[in-house]
Structures are given as structure tokens and as C-alpha cells.
């Protein structure tokens, strides 16, 4: 919402700068003309008064007419002074009115000139926004003279090229690591399972094989979590409509056997909550929340509540569980990779890290608060589908 508030743009500031510079120059011109015209009128006034003072002498009038001549001279001086003041006042008024009118025209011209000058920057901004929202393959490719803005656009294109190569390398690494790391673990699991089914497998061997299977499974979960975390750090390339209620319903149904075995009562209040995103990542998000709620619950009479709802143009998913008390100061660290509660060593420490990473990839956020009677309440807030689909 804050992005849409009224703000001072570069175009507005440039227009104000153009208009202000014009008004300052115009004001200086008016003052200069006022001073020059005033001095010219003073010179004319002095000359005219001097000529008027010599008129009695030139006409040869007697002394009795001298007093009348001086009075006529004073009247003429007063008239000349009044004419001078009226001329300066008229000139000043006309100049200020003209300056104001031309100043308005200059501001309008400055507004359009600033728009034209800033058009390349708008192109750069639009490309940067599209790149941030979609992918790194688009380039500005700005045409025009080799000026500072062209240098900026070329530099930005070069940066996008390097980022594109870096992300492509990361995706290839993730794909290769997925294959190279999972293959030996799968072979190990198969060999251990074959050894367990062998006729010569005694109790010591079975106990060792069971332990090795648990360790292998933990490593598989860790690698899977790392790969998911690496993949979810990027924005969603091909988002599709998803109903969080359907995803939560599917995950909670599949987790039914786990909750029954753990003696946990799972409750749901799933209202239709439409978002746009990656269904696989959103399912993993909900699955991690449910798994954490099961793993860190009470040993008996546990409870999990899963709700989905749409509030204030946001899609919200909340998973609340009972469990041991969680210190408030430890909550921020729970969303960091490999961080676990100091009171337990269960899990890989990636569950909530993946949750926050997936939420941010969908332009959302994840937070948690301690429950009043222990446990944790984790809330995921995502933009709803109709907000995401609006033109930006």
C-alpha cells in the first residue's frame, strides 16, 4: 500500500527546477529592465526640467513673470515625475503578468520535456521490475545516443547477463547434486533392506541394519530439504492457481496415520483460499508445517489445528499445535537453516527454513508465535490470486 502513496517524483522535481530557474532568470531580467528604464526616465526628466527652467530667460519676460515661471516649472516637474512613476509601474505590472503567464507555459513545457528525458529511465525501471517478477532472460537493449543513461542501461544489461549465468549454474548444480547425492543413498538403502531380508540376518545384524536405515533416511531427508531450500530461493517461474484449502486437506489426510500413531488429534477449518504459485512447493510448505507440528507435539493428548482463510486481500494458512513451551527469543532462529530448539535434537533443522523460503518465493511471509499453553502457532500470509493477477 505504501508504494501507491503520493510521492515526489524525479519528473516533478525536474519540472519544478525548470520552472524555478526560468522564474529566477525572468525576475532578474525584470529587475534589470526596471532599473535601466528608471535611470533612462530620470535622465529624460532632468533634461526636460532644465529646458523648462530656461524658457523664461529665452522668452525675455520681466521680473514680474518670474514667479509664475517658477510655479509653472514646479508643476511641470511634478507632471514629469508622475509620468515617470506611472511608466515604471505599468512596465513592472505588465512584466510580472507576462512573467507569470510565460512561467506557467514554461512549467508545462518542462513537464513534457522531463517526461521525454526520463523515458529511458522508465524503460529501465520497467525491465527491472519484469525481471524481478519473472526471469533474468530479458534485457533493456536501450537505443539512443551513447550518453549517461545509455551507459546505465548497458551496465544493467551486463549485470543481468552475469546474474542469468549464475542462476543457470545454480540450477544445473542443484540438478546434478540431486542425482549425485540421492543415488548412493538409494543404493545404501537397497543394500541394507536386502541384508535385512537375508536368511542369515541375526539379531545383531538386524539391529545394526535398522540403525543404518534410520541414519540413511535422515540423510535423505536432509539432502531433499537442502535441494528444496535451494530451489525455493528463486521466484516462481510458471505460477498456476492453487487453493490452499485443497493442499492442506490433502496433506492432513495423508498425515492421518502419523497423527493416529502419535496420539494427536488433528482439526481443520479449511475455507477456500486461492493463491497463485507452485503447487509442489506449496504442498511441501504445508507438509513441513504438519510434520513439525507432529514431531514437536505432546507425547499424549496432542492437538493440531489447521486453518485457511482470506483476510484483507491476503491468503492465510495457520498451523497451531500443542507441545512444550517455546521461548519467544528462540522463535526468530527457528526459521534459520539447521537451527533447532535447544531442548531437542529432533529433525534436520530445515523445516521452517523451507517454509519461509517458499513463502517469500510467493511474495509472502511466515511468522510464528508461542502458544499460550505451549507449542507453536505458525502463520503463512500470501497474496490472494486476484491481487496477484492484477496488472502492476
Secondary structure by P-SEA (a helix, b strand, c coil): cccccccccaaaaaaaaaaaaaaaaaaaaaaaaaaaaaaaaaaaaaaaaaaaaaccccccccccaaaaaaaaaaaaaaaaaaaaaaaaaaaaaaaaaaaaaaaaaaaaaaaaaaaaaaaaaaaaaaaaaaaaaccccccccccccccaaaaaaaaaaaaaaaaaaaaaaaaaaaaaaaaaaaaaaaaaaaaaaaaaacccccaaaaaaaaaaaaaaaaaaaaaaaaaaaaaacccccccccccaaaaaaaaaaaaaaaaaaabbbbbbbccbbbbbccaaaaaaaaaaaaaaaaaaccccbbbbbbbbbbcccbbbbbbbbbccccccccccccccccccccccccccccaaaaaaaaaaaaccbbbbbbcccbbbbbbbbbbccccccccc
